[in-house]
Structure formats: C-alpha cells, structure tokens
Amino acid sequence: VAEEIATLDHISQGRLDFGIGRSTFPTTYDSYGIPYSESRERFLECLEIILKGWSTERFSYEGQYYKFQDVCVVPKPFQNPHPPISIGATSVESFEMVGHMGYPILVNPSRGFSLLGMAPHIQQYRRAWQEAGHQGQAEVGLRVPMYVAETADRAYSEPQESTMFQIRRLANVIGASGSHTGVSAVSLEDRNAQANLLADMNYDDVLRDKVIYGTPGEVVERIRQLDDELGLTQIIYEVNFGCRIPYEMQVNCLKLMMERVVPEFG
C-alpha cells in the first residue's frame, strides 16, 4: 500500500490525499480470515509501518501482527514528508481516537448519524485533539451524497430510487454486522441504533438528514448551514448514491455543481 500510494502521488504530481479507515463492516475482515476484534490494532500498526516506509530509507519493524526486517519502500512520496492523511470515523469511539492521533477526520452521515447529528461527535473529536496537545486546526471533511438539478422537483425525484436502495442496503448490512463476533459492546449498541434508524427512514427523512439535494441555490445554502454548524474544511460529494442514477443525470449534476455551486466557495 505504501508503494502504491507513493506511486499515485508521483503520477498526480502531488495532488493525492490519502484517506484511510479500518472499515465499518466485519465481513471485510472475514474475506481475509482476520477477526474483526483485531481491526483497530492492525489498523494502527499498518499506519505506523506505512509512515516508516515513507520517512526512512530502510527499516525493520516488529509489532503484534506484522514483522519486517531491513525493507525499503520505493518510491518515496512526491509530497514531503507524505500526502495529507485523513482518517474516516463512523462510530462514536473512533471520533476520540482520531482526535488523539492528531489527524484530519472524514465523516459520513449515510451510515447512521444525521448531518447535524454529527455535531456533538465532531466536538468530541476536537476536544480529544486539544487534550492531546496537537497544534493548529482540527480539520473535518464531510463525505455526503449530493445531487443538483435545475428544479427542486427534479433534484428530489431523479435520485430517489437509487438513494432509497442504498439506505435500505446499509440498514441490512449494518444490522447484520452488529451480531458479528469481535464487535465491542459500545459498537454493537451503536450499530443496532444506526440500522434501526436507517430501516425506519422514509425519503423525506433522508432528504432532511442524510443528503444534500436541490437546486444550485438550495445546495449552496445547505452547505453554508452545515459549515456553520460543523466547521467543515472540505466536502467530498457523491453524485451517484446507490449506483443507480443514469449517467446522463450524473453528468448534468456535475455540470451544475462546477458552474453554479463550487464557484460560490472560491
């Protein structure tokens, strides 16, 4: 992974951001025969190894799960010392962990939290950042489904089927993961609450709490509201939430985004 990311950093001439996470879904670990209970410790070891590989010519490492002797990562990143790193958080316990580590955080309302309901968890992240003595701004990136059309009716109706398909899918997957071995008691309660919330949502609930859909003006206003409430430093938008929106509609959405939404934010 360290070499692949460094290679992409060179190909993009330093335009790469490295977003990482340990995955919400235990089935990801089942595929590799790894217990989900080890996910956090393995994640932390992997990040430490990647950073060592980028910062030293040759290194050895002996951890609980990974051991290397006299290895060299080639190439080193284009950016110095490495691409910007952000860590995803979709559980209550992860917000504090990322804050203590001192990395920018990526949040996603589609898994259970509402857009504005993330505010107390982001505050928890910022408190942990300050308590750990980190300098500078604790940065928050928001990944959110976003859809723009010329009229509000089109902006709501065109992505509806795809959006509700994804919401129901997430409810099923998150609900199933709650009974998986290796999920902590705190995480189990959190997952069950998220799954139940998603399963009970209708489309009006989703429009209010999970997505940013509307005309260019409505989307700009909603982004500004969220920025005021959450203190955002970046937004990553999904224009095909659920992967069922026709290509032509996605292109039109992106065109409106670039022409009438993005310029409003400099």
Backbone bond lengths (Angstrom), bond angles and torsions (degrees), N, CA, C in turn:
res aa  C-N    CA-C-N  psi(-1)  N-CA   C-N-CA  omega(-1)  CA-C   N-CA-C  phi
1 V - - - 1.456 - - 1.522 110.43 -
2 A 1.328 117.68 -42.95 1.466 120.98 -179.57 1.521 110.94 -58.28
3 E 1.323 117.30 -43.64 1.465 120.68 -179.20 1.526 111.26 -71.04
4 E 1.325 117.54 -38.38 1.467 120.39 179.41 1.530 111.04 -64.71
5 I 1.326 116.76 -43.89 1.464 120.06 179.43 1.524 110.62 -66.22
6 A 1.322 117.11 -42.16 1.465 120.19 178.29 1.525 110.88 -62.21
7 T 1.324 116.96 -39.14 1.469 120.58 177.94 1.527 110.88 -63.49
8 L 1.326 117.33 -44.89 1.463 120.91 176.80 1.525 111.30 -61.73
9 D 1.313 116.16 -35.56 1.462 119.98 178.16 1.525 110.73 -62.18
10 H 1.332 116.69 -39.01 1.472 120.51 177.09 1.528 111.06 -70.37
11 I 1.331 116.95 -43.98 1.466 120.44 -179.46 1.531 110.76 -59.45
12 S 1.335 116.40 -39.31 1.469 121.09 -178.27 1.521 112.54 -86.72
13 Q 1.331 116.55 -0.17 1.473 120.98 -179.34 1.533 111.36 56.79
14 G 1.330 114.98 45.04 1.456 120.14 173.61 1.511 115.41 83.01
15 R 1.319 118.04 19.50 1.470 120.42 179.56 1.532 112.18 -99.43
16 L 1.314 117.13 9.57 1.463 121.35 -175.46 1.527 111.45 -88.87
17 D 1.327 116.49 134.68 1.457 123.50 166.01 1.524 107.63 -109.62
18 F 1.322 116.92 140.70 1.461 122.61 -176.04 1.525 108.73 -104.95
19 G 1.330 116.85 100.55 1.453 121.89 177.72 1.516 110.45 -99.22
20 I 1.325 116.87 127.94 1.460 120.79 -172.81 1.532 110.79 -134.54
21 G 1.326 115.47 161.31 1.453 122.19 176.23 1.512 109.21 -170.26
22 R 1.324 115.88 167.95 1.470 119.12 -176.87 1.520 112.72 -98.24
23 S 1.324 118.38 2.06 1.459 125.42 176.72 1.525 111.78 84.20
24 T 1.315 114.64 135.80 1.463 121.74 175.94 1.522 111.54 -75.70
25 F 1.326 116.29 -25.05 1.463 120.16 -165.73 1.528 112.44 -104.28
26 P 1.337 118.10 117.27 1.466 121.43 178.87 1.517 113.74 -58.57
27 T 1.335 118.24 -27.62 1.464 119.89 -179.08 1.526 111.91 -62.03
28 T 1.331 116.89 -24.15 1.465 120.31 174.80 1.521 110.29 -58.68
29 Y 1.322 116.41 -38.40 1.463 121.55 -179.09 1.524 111.43 -80.08
30 D 1.326 116.77 -31.45 1.464 119.97 177.93 1.526 111.19 -56.92
31 S 1.325 116.19 -36.99 1.467 120.52 -177.79 1.519 112.21 -61.04
32 Y 1.341 116.26 -26.48 1.466 120.86 -179.45 1.527 112.36 -105.36
33 G 1.337 116.69 4.68 1.456 119.89 -179.92 1.510 113.49 69.32
34 I 1.343 117.00 29.88 1.462 122.02 -177.67 1.526 108.94 -112.13
35 P 1.336 118.88 129.04 1.471 120.72 178.12 1.528 111.00 -64.43
36 Y 1.323 116.63 136.50 1.469 119.97 179.90 1.526 111.72 -64.45
37 S 1.324 117.01 -24.21 1.467 120.62 178.68 1.525 112.14 -61.72
38 E 1.327 116.84 -19.01 1.470 120.89 179.13 1.527 112.37 -93.15
39 S 1.325 117.61 1.00 1.467 120.01 -168.92 1.522 113.24 -61.31
40 R 1.325 117.58 -43.85 1.467 118.87 -176.77 1.519 111.33 -66.30
41 E 1.333 116.71 -48.06 1.464 119.57 -178.23 1.529 110.95 -63.84
42 R 1.315 117.22 -39.99 1.470 120.15 177.72 1.531 110.70 -65.09
43 F 1.317 116.66 -41.48 1.458 120.60 178.47 1.528 110.61 -58.66
44 L 1.322 116.82 -47.08 1.461 120.41 -178.31 1.524 111.38 -65.20
45 E 1.324 117.09 -39.78 1.466 119.88 176.65 1.523 110.98 -63.40
46 C 1.316 116.76 -44.51 1.469 120.24 -179.04 1.519 111.28 -60.87
47 L 1.326 116.86 -43.58 1.462 119.69 179.41 1.524 110.67 -63.40
48 E 1.323 117.11 -41.33 1.465 120.49 178.50 1.530 111.04 -61.95
49 I 1.320 116.91 -41.34 1.468 121.18 179.54 1.521 110.88 -65.68
50 I 1.325 117.36 -44.82 1.464 120.70 179.69 1.523 110.65 -59.42
51 L 1.327 116.95 -44.92 1.467 120.42 -179.45 1.525 111.37 -65.27
52 K 1.334 117.20 -38.50 1.468 119.78 176.01 1.521 110.83 -63.78
53 G 1.321 116.15 -42.25 1.455 119.81 179.85 1.511 112.91 -62.06
54 W 1.324 116.98 -33.55 1.461 121.05 179.87 1.521 113.42 -79.51
55 S 1.329 116.47 -26.98 1.469 119.38 -169.84 1.523 114.16 -102.79
56 T 1.335 118.36 -13.08 1.462 120.65 -178.39 1.525 110.36 -126.67
57 E 1.327 115.57 150.56 1.462 119.82 -178.48 1.525 110.80 -66.07
58 R 1.324 115.82 -50.15 1.464 121.29 175.75 1.523 107.31 -138.22
59 F 1.326 116.75 149.75 1.461 118.45 -178.93 1.521 110.26 -154.39
60 S 1.333 114.11 159.58 1.464 122.34 171.28 1.524 107.66 -120.02
61 Y 1.319 115.72 154.41 1.465 119.44 -177.56 1.518 108.93 -147.63
62 E 1.329 115.85 136.52 1.457 120.61 176.05 1.521 108.50 -134.66
63 G 1.308 116.29 103.96 1.454 121.87 179.02 1.508 110.92 -117.28
64 Q 1.314 115.70 -170.60 1.460 120.04 179.81 1.523 111.55 -70.52
65 Y 1.344 116.59 -33.06 1.460 120.71 -174.20 1.528 113.93 -115.45
66 Y 1.318 117.05 -25.79 1.465 120.47 -175.01 1.518 110.12 -128.25
67 K 1.329 114.58 139.48 1.462 120.92 178.48 1.523 108.66 -137.75
68 F 1.336 116.46 130.68 1.461 122.38 178.55 1.518 109.01 -135.98
69 Q 1.323 115.62 146.43 1.457 120.88 177.06 1.522 110.03 -124.65
70 D 1.324 115.89 120.86 1.465 122.85 171.31 1.530 111.90 50.94
71 V 1.339 116.39 59.61 1.463 121.07 179.54 1.525 110.22 -107.06
72 C 1.325 114.92 157.78 1.461 121.71 -178.55 1.525 108.76 -132.84
73 V 1.322 116.98 126.47 1.459 122.29 176.83 1.523 109.05 -92.23
74 V 1.328 116.32 124.16 1.465 122.42 -179.69 1.527 108.36 -135.37
75 P 1.349 118.01 130.17 1.465 127.38 0.66 1.525 111.59 -83.55
76 K 1.332 115.84 168.33 1.452 120.85 167.75 1.534 107.88 -79.01
77 P 1.330 118.06 158.95 1.465 119.67 -177.43 1.525 113.13 -61.39
78 F 1.311 115.44 154.47 1.463 122.29 174.51 1.524 109.77 -68.83
79 Q 1.343 116.57 -41.68 1.464 121.13 179.76 1.526 109.90 -81.52
80 N 1.306 115.35 148.00 1.462 120.87 -176.75 1.536 110.09 -113.01
81 P 1.346 118.86 122.96 1.468 126.71 5.59 1.536 113.63 -84.69
82 H 1.347 116.41 -17.74 1.467 120.42 179.77 1.525 108.34 -168.95
83 P 1.332 118.45 169.94 1.465 120.46 176.72 1.528 111.09 -59.81
84 P 1.331 117.88 150.81 1.467 120.33 174.66 1.527 110.42 -56.30
85 I 1.327 116.12 135.99 1.462 122.13 -177.51 1.525 109.61 -110.77
86 S 1.329 116.88 131.31 1.460 122.97 171.69 1.523 108.20 -126.26
87 I 1.335 116.04 146.54 1.461 120.98 -177.82 1.525 109.39 -118.95
88 G 1.327 116.08 130.41 1.453 121.65 179.90 1.518 112.12 -77.08
89 A 1.333 115.86 144.92 1.466 121.37 177.06 1.518 108.86 -136.35
90 T 1.324 116.43 121.79 1.467 120.83 176.78 1.526 111.64 -124.70
91 S 1.341 117.50 1.89 1.461 121.12 177.25 1.525 108.84 -123.72
92 V 1.325 116.05 154.96 1.460 121.12 -177.67 1.522 110.97 -57.18
93 E 1.337 116.44 -42.52 1.459 120.05 -175.64 1.523 112.65 -68.76
94 S 1.325 117.79 -23.59 1.466 120.12 -177.84 1.526 112.79 -74.97
95 F 1.334 117.71 -28.66 1.462 119.96 -178.79 1.528 110.71 -60.29
96 E 1.322 116.39 -45.64 1.463 120.40 179.97 1.522 110.73 -67.02
97 M 1.321 117.34 -41.02 1.464 120.85 -179.47 1.521 111.19 -59.38
98 V 1.333 117.27 -47.32 1.463 120.56 -177.89 1.525 110.43 -66.50
99 G 1.339 117.23 -37.36 1.458 119.91 176.74 1.511 112.19 -61.25
100 H 1.323 117.52 -44.68 1.468 120.97 178.18 1.528 111.26 -63.45
101 M 1.328 117.00 -34.21 1.463 120.58 -179.75 1.528 112.40 -72.46
102 G 1.337 116.56 -24.12 1.454 119.80 176.95 1.513 115.16 84.42
103 Y 1.328 116.78 27.98 1.469 120.31 178.58 1.529 110.23 -109.50
104 P 1.339 117.53 153.01 1.462 120.41 169.17 1.525 109.99 -57.27
105 I 1.321 115.58 150.32 1.455 120.68 -176.50 1.527 110.22 -114.04
106 L 1.328 116.07 146.62 1.458 122.65 174.23 1.523 108.26 -114.42
107 V 1.325 117.31 126.25 1.461 121.32 -178.16 1.524 109.68 -119.25
108 N 1.333 115.09 154.59 1.459 120.88 -172.78 1.527 109.27 -143.16
109 P 1.341 119.02 114.16 1.466 120.16 -176.70 1.519 114.57 -75.01
110 S 1.317 118.19 -13.60 1.467 119.58 -172.58 1.521 112.99 -72.83
111 R 1.333 118.29 -15.18 1.461 120.54 -176.09 1.528 113.31 -86.21
112 G 1.326 119.94 -16.94 1.457 118.84 -178.12 1.511 112.79 166.42
113 F 1.333 117.29 -44.54 1.450 119.94 178.06 1.526 110.22 -71.23
114 S 1.325 116.96 145.79 1.459 119.26 169.39 1.523 108.22 -79.77
115 L 1.328 116.44 165.29 1.462 119.96 -178.83 1.526 111.07 -56.33
116 L 1.315 117.60 -53.01 1.460 119.94 179.95 1.523 111.71 -80.84
117 G 1.338 117.54 -20.21 1.457 120.61 177.59 1.515 113.75 -69.23
118 M 1.335 116.46 -12.18 1.464 119.65 176.94 1.521 112.36 -77.17
119 A 1.335 117.77 -13.15 1.466 121.31 -173.35 1.531 113.68 -53.97
120 P 1.356 120.13 -49.13 1.466 118.25 -179.59 1.524 113.49 -64.81
121 H 1.313 117.56 -30.48 1.463 120.39 179.17 1.533 110.62 -73.75
122 I 1.315 116.45 -35.76 1.466 119.95 174.78 1.524 110.09 -66.98
123 Q 1.328 117.02 -37.06 1.465 119.92 175.08 1.525 110.72 -63.09
124 Q 1.333 116.50 -39.13 1.464 120.87 176.37 1.525 110.52 -61.47
125 Y 1.328 116.57 -42.40 1.467 121.62 176.75 1.519 110.53 -59.67
126 R 1.320 117.97 -44.76 1.469 121.20 -178.16 1.528 111.18 -68.90
127 R 1.334 117.54 -35.96 1.469 119.88 175.87 1.519 110.76 -63.50
128 A 1.324 116.74 -44.21 1.468 120.40 179.26 1.523 110.60 -62.84
129 W 1.325 116.71 -38.91 1.469 121.90 177.06 1.532 110.00 -58.08
130 Q 1.326 116.47 -49.12 1.461 121.04 -177.81 1.520 111.33 -67.58
131 E 1.331 116.87 -42.39 1.465 120.51 -179.44 1.521 111.85 -62.22
132 A 1.332 116.62 -31.05 1.465 120.67 179.31 1.527 112.07 -79.60
133 G 1.333 117.49 -6.06 1.455 121.03 176.33 1.514 115.31 82.72
134 H 1.317 117.55 18.28 1.466 119.71 179.47 1.525 110.42 -73.46
135 Q 1.315 115.36 144.08 1.452 121.63 -179.92 1.529 110.25 -93.56
136 G 1.326 115.79 163.01 1.453 120.39 175.51 1.518 112.58 80.16
137 Q 1.315 115.50 -167.25 1.454 122.74 -174.68 1.519 111.72 -90.15
138 A 1.324 116.24 134.85 1.464 121.19 172.73 1.523 107.77 -80.21
139 E 1.324 117.55 109.15 1.459 122.03 -170.12 1.531 111.75 -88.95
140 V 1.329 114.96 140.20 1.463 121.62 -178.56 1.521 109.50 -123.86
141 G 1.326 116.35 120.36 1.458 121.99 174.41 1.518 109.98 -105.82
142 L 1.311 116.51 136.92 1.463 122.01 -179.61 1.518 110.13 -111.20
143 R 1.322 116.22 121.46 1.464 121.74 170.79 1.519 107.65 -98.96
144 V 1.336 116.70 121.19 1.457 119.06 -171.21 1.527 111.05 -146.71
145 P 1.332 118.16 140.12 1.462 119.94 171.31 1.531 109.79 -63.29
146 M 1.326 116.01 131.83 1.463 120.79 -177.55 1.524 108.64 -139.51
147 Y 1.318 115.51 135.85 1.462 119.46 179.99 1.521 108.80 -144.61
148 V 1.337 115.39 130.39 1.459 122.15 -177.22 1.523 109.04 -123.71
149 A 1.325 115.86 135.71 1.468 121.68 174.65 1.525 108.64 -142.25
150 E 1.329 115.23 169.52 1.464 119.87 -175.78 1.522 112.75 -65.28
151 T 1.327 117.69 -30.32 1.466 121.64 178.48 1.523 109.54 -125.76
152 A 1.329 115.34 155.98 1.459 119.71 178.50 1.523 111.06 -63.13
153 D 1.326 116.87 -38.42 1.463 120.36 -179.53 1.525 111.06 -59.36
154 R 1.320 116.78 -45.38 1.469 119.80 178.55 1.525 111.27 -68.20
155 A 1.317 116.71 -39.45 1.467 120.30 -178.54 1.520 111.66 -62.89
156 Y 1.331 117.27 -30.74 1.458 120.66 179.48 1.529 112.18 -88.04
157 S 1.331 117.08 -39.54 1.468 119.98 -172.58 1.527 113.20 -80.80
158 E 1.334 118.18 -38.03 1.469 120.15 -174.50 1.530 113.48 -62.22
159 P 1.341 119.82 -41.41 1.473 118.69 -179.74 1.525 114.19 -93.45
160 Q 1.332 118.67 6.68 1.467 120.75 -170.85 1.528 112.73 -61.42
161 E 1.314 117.70 -51.48 1.468 120.44 -176.14 1.524 111.12 -61.42
162 S 1.313 116.67 -45.39 1.460 120.99 -179.73 1.524 111.28 -64.62
163 T 1.319 115.90 -41.12 1.462 120.93 -178.72 1.523 111.46 -64.03
164 M 1.316 117.89 -47.43 1.460 120.30 -178.00 1.525 111.38 -69.83
165 F 1.320 117.24 -31.76 1.463 120.03 173.50 1.525 110.05 -58.67
166 Q 1.322 117.42 -45.03 1.460 121.19 -178.21 1.525 111.81 -70.09
167 I 1.319 117.46 -38.89 1.461 120.39 178.41 1.527 110.62 -61.79
168 R 1.322 117.26 -44.48 1.470 120.60 179.21 1.529 110.79 -66.87
169 R 1.320 116.62 -39.03 1.465 119.96 178.56 1.525 110.41 -62.21
170 L 1.333 116.93 -44.91 1.458 120.51 179.48 1.524 111.33 -63.59
171 A 1.330 116.91 -38.80 1.465 119.94 177.86 1.527 110.61 -59.52
172 N 1.317 116.96 -43.68 1.463 121.09 -179.54 1.523 111.74 -67.37
173 V 1.335 116.45 -44.98 1.467 120.03 -176.34 1.522 110.82 -68.65
174 I 1.330 117.09 -44.91 1.461 120.12 -179.94 1.522 110.40 -66.84
175 G 1.332 117.17 -39.77 1.456 119.90 177.71 1.515 112.45 -61.38
176 A 1.320 116.82 -42.46 1.469 120.85 178.74 1.518 111.61 -66.42
177 S 1.336 117.26 -34.14 1.464 120.18 -177.49 1.518 111.96 -71.01
178 G 1.339 117.57 -20.77 1.453 120.03 -178.53 1.513 113.48 -66.30
179 S 1.325 117.94 -25.35 1.464 121.29 -179.95 1.519 112.50 -94.22
180 H 1.318 116.57 6.39 1.461 120.86 -176.21 1.525 110.41 -77.42
181 T 1.320 116.47 139.85 1.458 120.31 175.96 1.522 109.62 -64.02
182 G 1.316 115.76 141.69 1.461 120.15 179.85 1.509 113.42 98.68
183 V 1.334 117.78 -9.48 1.458 121.32 176.77 1.523 108.52 -85.91
184 S 1.330 117.76 126.35 1.455 121.65 -176.40 1.524 110.82 -66.96
185 A 1.341 115.73 163.58 1.462 120.18 -179.56 1.523 111.14 -62.12
186 V 1.334 116.51 -40.24 1.465 120.54 178.30 1.517 109.83 -63.60
187 S 1.327 116.05 -46.06 1.456 120.40 -179.54 1.527 111.33 -66.40
188 L 1.332 117.12 -36.59 1.467 121.12 179.08 1.523 110.57 -60.53
189 E 1.320 116.33 -47.83 1.466 120.52 178.90 1.525 110.65 -62.00
190 D 1.320 115.70 -42.26 1.461 121.70 179.61 1.528 110.97 -62.82
191 R 1.326 116.64 -45.82 1.469 121.09 -178.58 1.528 111.69 -64.71
192 N 1.321 116.51 -43.06 1.462 119.34 179.77 1.525 111.22 -62.91
193 A 1.333 115.82 -39.97 1.463 119.73 178.41 1.524 110.77 -65.11
194 Q 1.333 116.60 -42.46 1.463 120.65 178.89 1.529 110.96 -62.77
195 A 1.322 116.38 -45.75 1.467 120.42 -178.02 1.526 111.29 -62.81
196 N 1.331 116.73 -43.60 1.463 120.24 179.98 1.523 111.23 -64.76
197 L 1.325 115.97 -40.42 1.462 120.16 178.82 1.524 111.06 -61.78
198 L 1.328 116.24 -47.03 1.463 120.31 -179.41 1.528 111.58 -64.24
199 A 1.323 116.60 -41.05 1.468 120.65 -177.67 1.526 112.17 -64.46
200 D 1.331 116.56 -29.66 1.464 120.75 -176.33 1.526 113.51 -90.56
201 M 1.320 118.06 -4.81 1.462 120.51 -174.12 1.523 112.09 -77.15
202 N 1.331 116.10 137.87 1.456 120.27 167.29 1.534 108.30 -99.24
203 Y 1.323 116.73 179.72 1.467 119.17 -173.41 1.525 111.95 -67.20
204 D 1.326 117.71 -34.29 1.464 119.65 176.70 1.527 110.75 -62.80
205 D 1.340 116.73 -39.32 1.467 120.29 176.37 1.524 110.71 -61.25
206 V 1.320 115.61 -43.50 1.467 120.53 -178.78 1.525 110.40 -63.53
207 L 1.326 117.01 -44.57 1.465 120.52 179.53 1.525 111.08 -60.40
208 R 1.310 117.12 -35.24 1.464 121.22 -178.80 1.526 112.55 -77.30
209 D 1.334 117.14 -41.24 1.462 120.60 -165.48 1.524 116.31 -110.97
210 K 1.347 118.54 -18.35 1.458 119.19 -167.41 1.520 115.32 -120.48
211 V 1.318 117.85 -21.82 1.462 120.47 -169.87 1.526 110.22 -136.08
212 I 1.333 114.98 167.65 1.465 121.57 172.27 1.518 107.12 -121.49
213 Y 1.318 116.72 95.36 1.461 122.85 -179.73 1.527 108.59 -119.92
214 G 1.330 116.84 143.10 1.452 119.36 175.94 1.506 112.79 159.72
215 T 1.322 115.35 -170.39 1.458 121.10 172.79 1.522 108.42 -71.76
216 P 1.338 118.93 166.15 1.465 119.61 177.61 1.528 112.64 -52.46
217 G 1.321 117.19 -43.71 1.459 119.80 -179.94 1.515 112.81 -64.13
218 E 1.329 117.02 -41.18 1.464 120.91 178.98 1.523 111.24 -65.37
219 V 1.314 116.73 -40.12 1.464 120.63 -179.57 1.524 110.56 -67.00
220 V 1.318 117.63 -42.91 1.468 121.12 177.44 1.527 110.24 -59.38
221 E 1.324 116.64 -45.36 1.466 120.81 -179.65 1.528 111.18 -62.92
222 R 1.327 117.05 -41.12 1.467 121.19 -179.15 1.527 110.90 -67.04
223 I 1.313 117.37 -41.28 1.464 120.29 178.18 1.523 110.36 -61.82
224 R 1.319 116.74 -42.98 1.467 119.95 179.65 1.528 111.55 -63.87
225 Q 1.332 116.66 -38.48 1.452 119.96 177.04 1.528 110.99 -62.60
226 L 1.327 116.50 -45.27 1.462 120.38 -179.99 1.517 111.52 -65.88
227 D 1.316 116.76 -36.92 1.461 120.28 177.36 1.526 110.18 -62.48
228 D 1.325 116.91 -42.74 1.463 120.69 178.36 1.525 111.29 -62.63
229 E 1.327 117.20 -39.84 1.461 121.45 -175.45 1.526 113.08 -80.32
230 L 1.336 116.78 -35.73 1.466 120.80 -170.92 1.522 113.69 -109.62
231 G 1.323 117.99 -19.24 1.462 120.43 -177.80 1.512 112.05 69.03
232 L 1.323 116.73 59.72 1.462 121.68 -174.15 1.522 111.66 -80.58
233 T 1.331 115.49 147.93 1.463 121.05 173.23 1.520 111.97 -112.96
234 Q 1.325 117.79 -16.62 1.461 120.64 174.64 1.527 110.04 -159.62
235 I 1.332 115.45 157.55 1.462 121.77 175.35 1.524 108.60 -129.77
236 I 1.324 115.60 131.31 1.460 122.57 172.52 1.524 106.10 -110.50
237 Y 1.327 117.77 116.60 1.457 118.68 -173.92 1.521 112.02 -107.74
238 E 1.335 114.54 141.13 1.463 122.95 176.33 1.529 108.41 -103.62
239 V 1.316 116.98 120.61 1.467 119.55 -178.87 1.528 112.04 -98.12
240 N 1.319 117.52 -1.76 1.469 120.29 -179.51 1.523 109.37 -135.45
241 F 1.315 115.88 57.46 1.453 122.26 -178.85 1.527 109.44 -65.56
242 G 1.317 116.34 116.58 1.457 121.67 -175.39 1.509 114.10 98.08
243 C 1.341 116.27 -10.05 1.478 122.81 174.51 1.526 113.11 61.37
244 R 1.329 118.08 30.50 1.465 120.86 -179.46 1.531 112.89 -127.68
245 I 1.310 117.25 10.64 1.461 120.41 178.70 1.524 108.49 -85.90
246 P 1.329 118.99 128.70 1.469 121.01 -178.21 1.528 112.43 -56.03
247 Y 1.314 115.19 147.22 1.466 122.33 -175.66 1.529 111.83 -55.77
248 E 1.320 117.46 -44.44 1.461 120.72 -176.96 1.530 111.11 -61.51
249 M 1.311 116.97 -36.16 1.463 120.76 178.15 1.528 110.72 -69.61
250 Q 1.328 116.90 -38.13 1.458 120.03 177.06 1.524 111.09 -62.14
251 V 1.332 116.55 -43.35 1.463 120.89 -179.62 1.526 110.55 -62.78
252 N 1.326 116.47 -43.54 1.465 119.80 178.97 1.524 111.03 -63.01
253 C 1.330 115.83 -40.71 1.464 120.94 177.35 1.525 110.90 -59.98
254 L 1.320 117.02 -48.46 1.463 120.99 -179.66 1.524 111.36 -62.48
255 K 1.316 116.71 -39.09 1.462 120.74 179.43 1.531 110.59 -61.61
256 L 1.327 116.06 -46.48 1.460 119.96 178.40 1.527 111.63 -65.28
257 M 1.339 116.06 -37.79 1.462 120.03 177.24 1.522 110.95 -58.34
258 M 1.326 116.14 -50.06 1.458 120.72 -174.82 1.532 112.34 -71.84
259 E 1.326 116.76 -31.16 1.463 119.62 -176.42 1.527 113.40 -88.18
260 R 1.349 117.13 -31.58 1.461 117.94 -168.98 1.529 115.08 -129.19
261 V 1.330 117.39 -6.65 1.462 119.70 178.16 1.523 111.10 -111.77
262 V 1.316 117.15 -57.38 1.469 121.34 -176.81 1.526 112.64 -55.67
263 P 1.350 120.31 -43.15 1.468 119.37 -179.45 1.531 114.13 -59.34
264 E 1.323 117.92 -22.43 1.463 120.84 179.61 1.528 112.51 -70.00
265 F 1.324 116.17 -12.74 1.462 120.54 -178.12 1.521 111.98 -115.31
266 G 1.314 115.80 21.45 1.467 121.32 174.07 1.496 113.97 72.71
